[in-house]
Amino acid sequence: MVVWATLAILGFGLLIKELFWLYEAIRMAGAIYLVYLGSRMLIGVFKGKYDQQNLAGVSTQGAGQSWRIGFLVGITNPKTATFFATLFVTLLPVGAPPLIYIAVVALVGSITSLWLCLLASVFSIGRVRSIYAGIRRPVDALMGAALVGLGVRMATSR
C-alpha cells in the first residue's frame, strides 16, 4: 500500500487515468495473479493433508520469498491504486507542502504495518492456530474460490 500511496502522490494515479492501456495491463496482471493464487489454494485443498503437522510445516519459505509474494499481491491490485489516487486528489489540498505528502505516506505505512503485525501476532498464538487447523480446509476452499471468482470478475469487467 505504501508503494501505491507514494505513486499516487507522485501523480501515477493521473497517469493511469490518462493512459488507459496501462490501467488495463495492471488490471489484467492482477486478475491473472488472483486466479493463479486461488487455483493454487483449491489444488491444495484437494491434494493436501490437513492435520496439525501439516499446519506446523507451512512456513517453509524464507522471509524474502514471503515478502515478495505479499508485495506482488498488493502491487497487482489496481483497485488500491485507484483508491489512493482518488483519496489523495480529493482530500489533499493542491500545492500542499511536501511534509504533508511525506506524513500521509508514513501514516499509510504505519497503519498497514500495525494491521499486518496484529494479524501475525494473533496467528502466532497456539490456540488460534489450533482452531484454524480445524477449519483450514473449508476456509482455503472458500478463499480459493473467492480469489478465482474475483480474478475472473476483474478480467471480465470494465
Sine and cosine of phi, psi and omega as CSV:
sin_phi,cos_phi,sin_psi,cos_psi,sin_omega,cos_omega
0.00,0.00,-0.54,0.84,0.01,-1.00
-0.90,0.45,-0.61,0.79,0.01,-1.00
-0.90,0.44,-0.74,0.67,0.01,-1.00
-0.91,0.42,-0.62,0.78,0.03,-1.00
-0.89,0.46,-0.70,0.72,0.02,-1.00
-0.90,0.44,-0.72,0.69,0.02,-1.00
-0.89,0.46,-0.61,0.79,0.02,-1.00
-0.90,0.44,-0.67,0.74,0.02,-1.00
-0.91,0.42,-0.57,0.82,0.00,-1.00
-0.99,0.17,-0.01,1.00,0.08,-1.00
0.98,-0.20,0.12,0.99,-0.02,-1.00
-0.90,0.44,-0.54,0.84,0.04,-1.00
-0.87,0.50,-0.66,0.75,0.03,-1.00
-0.93,0.36,-0.58,0.81,0.05,-1.00
-0.89,0.45,-0.71,0.71,0.02,-1.00
-0.89,0.45,-0.62,0.79,0.01,-1.00
-0.89,0.45,-0.62,0.79,-0.03,-1.00
-0.99,0.15,-0.55,0.83,-0.01,-1.00
-0.96,-0.26,1.00,0.07,-0.09,-1.00
-0.86,0.50,-0.58,0.81,-0.02,-1.00
-0.89,0.45,-0.54,0.84,0.03,-1.00
-0.93,0.36,-0.69,0.73,0.07,-1.00
-0.86,0.51,-0.71,0.70,0.00,-1.00
-0.88,0.47,-0.64,0.77,0.02,-1.00
-0.90,0.43,-0.69,0.72,0.03,-1.00
-0.91,0.41,-0.66,0.75,0.00,-1.00
-0.89,0.45,-0.70,0.72,-0.01,-1.00
-0.93,0.36,-0.63,0.78,0.06,-1.00
-0.88,0.47,-0.67,0.74,0.05,-1.00
-0.90,0.44,-0.67,0.75,0.01,-1.00
-0.90,0.44,-0.71,0.70,0.01,-1.00
-0.88,0.47,-0.67,0.75,-0.01,-1.00
-0.92,0.39,-0.63,0.77,0.05,-1.00
-0.89,0.46,-0.69,0.73,0.03,-1.00
-0.89,0.45,-0.66,0.75,0.03,-1.00
-0.88,0.48,-0.75,0.66,0.00,-1.00
-0.89,0.46,-0.70,0.72,0.01,-1.00
-0.90,0.44,-0.65,0.76,0.03,-1.00
-0.89,0.45,-0.68,0.73,0.04,-1.00
-0.88,0.48,-0.64,0.77,0.03,-1.00
-0.91,0.42,-0.69,0.72,-0.02,-1.00
-0.91,0.41,-0.64,0.77,0.05,-1.00
-0.89,0.46,-0.66,0.75,0.04,-1.00
-0.89,0.45,-0.58,0.82,0.03,-1.00
-0.89,0.46,-0.68,0.73,-0.08,-1.00
-1.00,0.10,-0.41,0.91,-0.01,-1.00
-0.98,-0.22,-0.42,0.91,-0.14,-0.99
-0.98,0.19,0.41,-0.91,0.13,-0.99
-0.98,-0.19,0.83,-0.56,-0.08,-1.00
-0.97,-0.25,1.00,0.01,0.11,-0.99
-0.72,-0.70,0.07,-1.00,-0.06,-1.00
-0.88,0.48,-0.61,0.79,-0.01,-1.00
-0.91,0.41,-0.63,0.78,0.02,-1.00
-0.90,0.44,-0.64,0.77,0.01,-1.00
-0.91,0.41,-0.61,0.79,-0.01,-1.00
-0.92,0.39,-0.49,0.87,-0.04,-1.00
-1.00,-0.09,0.22,0.98,-0.07,-1.00
-0.91,0.42,-0.64,0.77,-0.11,-0.99
-0.99,0.11,0.94,0.35,0.02,-1.00
-0.99,-0.10,-0.14,0.99,0.01,-1.00
-1.00,-0.05,0.41,-0.91,-0.02,-1.00
-0.98,0.22,0.16,-0.99,-0.01,-1.00
-0.89,0.46,-0.62,0.78,0.00,-1.00
-0.90,0.44,-0.69,0.73,0.02,-1.00
-0.92,0.39,-0.65,0.76,0.04,-1.00
-0.89,0.46,-0.68,0.73,0.02,-1.00
-0.89,0.46,-0.69,0.73,-0.02,-1.00
-0.88,0.48,-0.68,0.73,0.01,-1.00
-0.89,0.45,-0.72,0.69,0.03,-1.00
-0.88,0.47,-0.65,0.76,0.02,-1.00
-0.89,0.46,-0.70,0.71,0.01,-1.00
-0.89,0.46,-0.64,0.77,0.03,-1.00
-0.88,0.48,-0.71,0.70,-0.03,-1.00
-0.94,0.33,-0.65,0.76,-0.11,-0.99
-0.97,0.23,-0.39,0.92,0.00,-1.00
-1.00,-0.02,0.20,0.98,0.03,-1.00
-0.99,-0.14,0.98,-0.18,-0.05,-1.00
-0.93,0.37,-0.35,0.94,0.02,-1.00
-0.92,0.39,-0.52,0.85,0.06,-1.00
-0.91,0.41,-0.68,0.73,0.04,-1.00
-0.88,0.48,-0.71,0.70,0.01,-1.00
-0.89,0.45,-0.68,0.74,0.01,-1.00
-0.85,0.52,-0.79,0.62,-0.05,-1.00
-0.93,0.37,-0.62,0.78,0.02,-1.00
-0.88,0.48,-0.71,0.71,0.00,-1.00
-0.92,0.38,-0.69,0.72,-0.03,-1.00
-0.88,0.47,-0.74,0.68,-0.07,-1.00
-0.95,0.33,-0.62,0.78,0.03,-1.00
-0.91,0.42,-0.58,0.81,-0.04,-1.00
-0.98,0.20,-0.68,0.74,-0.17,-0.99
-0.99,-0.13,-0.53,0.85,-0.05,-1.00
-1.00,0.09,0.73,-0.69,-0.01,-1.00
-0.93,0.36,0.56,-0.83,0.05,-1.00
-0.91,0.42,0.73,-0.69,0.03,-1.00
0.97,0.23,0.36,0.93,0.03,-1.00
-0.90,0.44,0.48,-0.88,0.02,-1.00
-0.89,0.46,0.52,-0.86,-0.01,-1.00
-0.82,0.58,-0.51,0.86,0.01,-1.00
-0.88,0.48,-0.56,0.83,0.04,-1.00
-0.90,0.43,-0.71,0.70,0.00,-1.00
-0.89,0.45,-0.66,0.75,0.03,-1.00
-0.90,0.45,-0.67,0.74,0.00,-1.00
-0.90,0.44,-0.63,0.78,0.00,-1.00
-0.91,0.42,-0.71,0.71,0.02,-1.00
-0.90,0.43,-0.65,0.76,0.04,-1.00
-0.90,0.45,-0.63,0.78,0.03,-1.00
-0.90,0.43,-0.70,0.71,0.05,-1.00
-0.86,0.51,-0.71,0.71,0.02,-1.00
-0.89,0.46,-0.66,0.75,-0.01,-1.00
-0.91,0.41,-0.72,0.70,0.00,-1.00
-0.90,0.45,-0.70,0.72,0.03,-1.00
-0.88,0.47,-0.71,0.70,0.00,-1.00
-0.89,0.46,-0.70,0.71,0.02,-1.00
-0.87,0.49,-0.69,0.72,0.00,-1.00
-0.89,0.46,-0.73,0.69,-0.03,-1.00
-0.93,0.38,-0.59,0.81,0.07,-1.00
-0.92,0.40,-0.62,0.78,0.06,-1.00
-0.88,0.48,-0.72,0.69,0.04,-1.00
-0.87,0.49,-0.71,0.71,0.01,-1.00
-0.89,0.45,-0.64,0.77,0.01,-1.00
-0.91,0.41,-0.70,0.72,-0.01,-1.00
-0.89,0.45,-0.70,0.71,-0.04,-1.00
-0.99,0.17,-0.01,1.00,0.12,-0.99
-1.00,0.00,-0.11,0.99,0.04,-1.00
-0.98,0.19,0.79,-0.61,-0.05,-1.00
-0.82,0.57,-0.67,0.74,-0.02,-1.00
-0.89,0.45,-0.67,0.74,0.01,-1.00
-0.90,0.43,-0.69,0.73,0.04,-1.00
-0.88,0.47,-0.62,0.78,0.02,-1.00
-0.90,0.43,-0.68,0.73,0.04,-1.00
-0.89,0.45,-0.71,0.71,0.00,-1.00
-0.89,0.46,-0.61,0.79,0.01,-1.00
-0.86,0.51,-0.57,0.82,0.01,-1.00
-0.95,0.31,-0.43,0.90,-0.04,-1.00
-0.90,-0.43,0.19,0.98,-0.12,-0.99
-0.88,0.47,-0.71,0.70,-0.06,-1.00
-0.87,0.50,-0.79,0.61,0.02,-1.00
-0.91,0.42,-0.56,0.83,0.03,-1.00
-0.91,0.42,-0.72,0.70,0.02,-1.00
-0.89,0.45,-0.64,0.77,0.02,-1.00
-0.90,0.44,-0.71,0.71,0.01,-1.00
-0.90,0.43,-0.71,0.70,-0.01,-1.00
-0.93,0.38,-0.63,0.77,0.04,-1.00
-0.87,0.49,-0.73,0.68,0.02,-1.00
-0.90,0.45,-0.63,0.77,0.01,-1.00
-0.90,0.43,-0.67,0.74,0.01,-1.00
-0.90,0.43,-0.68,0.73,0.04,-1.00
-0.89,0.46,-0.71,0.70,0.00,-1.00
-0.88,0.48,-0.69,0.73,0.03,-1.00
-0.91,0.42,-0.64,0.77,0.04,-1.00
-0.89,0.46,-0.71,0.71,0.01,-1.00
-0.90,0.43,-0.68,0.74,0.01,-1.00
-0.90,0.44,-0.66,0.75,0.01,-1.00
-0.90,0.44,-0.63,0.78,-0.02,-1.00
-0.95,0.33,-0.51,0.86,-0.11,-0.99
-0.99,-0.16,-0.20,0.98,-0.02,-1.00
-0.99,-0.10,0.34,-0.94,0.03,-1.00
-0.86,-0.51,0.00,0.00,0.00,0.00
